[in-house]
Amino acid sequence: MRPPLTKVADRHGATVSRIALAWLLAASPTTLAIPGTGSLTHLKENVAAGSIPLTDEAWPTSADLGGRLSQR
């Protein structure tokens, strides 16, 4: 069985890290994510995370994660 966030990442052609960053950016207008960047490639990926369109349907349910998912 594939991890739920891997499935979301695959649907968007992104890495799990980019999906996690996209979620943080979308979670709250008052949240400021400051990801570490070790290269220009990573910087570009981090910036691109802000343009990933995430819908509620894209996210795994609490049941998918064994009940360990908090509400967004």
N, C-alpha and C positions, 0 to 999 in steps of 0.2 A: 504494500500500500504506500502510495506517495504522500508526503506531508502536504497538508492543505495549502499552505502558502506557496509551495512549489507549483501547485496547480494554477493558482492565481498568477504567479509570475510567468508561467508558460503561456497562459492566455494573453498576456500583455507583451510577450517577447522581452521580458525584463528579468533581472536577477531578483532573488528573494530580498536582498538588501535594498534594492530600489523600491520594491513594493512596500517594505517596512517603512522606508523614508516617506514614500507617498502617503501611506496611512497616517503617519505622524503629522505631515503637512495638512492633510484633509481633516484630521480629528478635531482641530480647534483653531479658530482664527487668532487666538492669543498664544498659541504654542509656537515656539521658535526652535526648530531643530538645527543643531550645529554639528553636522557630520564631519568626521575626520577625512582628510583628503591627502593621499600620498603621491598622487600623480595627476597630470592634466586629464587623463582618461577618466579617473575616478571623479574629478570635479565635474566633467561633462555629464557623467552618469547621474551624479547627485542633482545637478540642475535639471536634467531631464525628468527626474522623478516627480517634479512639481506639475508636469503636464500629463501624467498618467491618469486617465479618467477612471475613477473607482466608483462603482455603484454598490449598493448594499448586497446585490446578488453576487458580486465578485468575492465576497468574504465568506470564509468558512463559518459554519454555525458553531455554537458552543458544543453541540453534540459531536461535531467533526473533530474537535480538539479535546474530547473527553471531559467536557464541562468546565474547561479552564479559560474560557473567553469572557472578558469583561465587556460591557456594553460600550460602544463608541459614542 
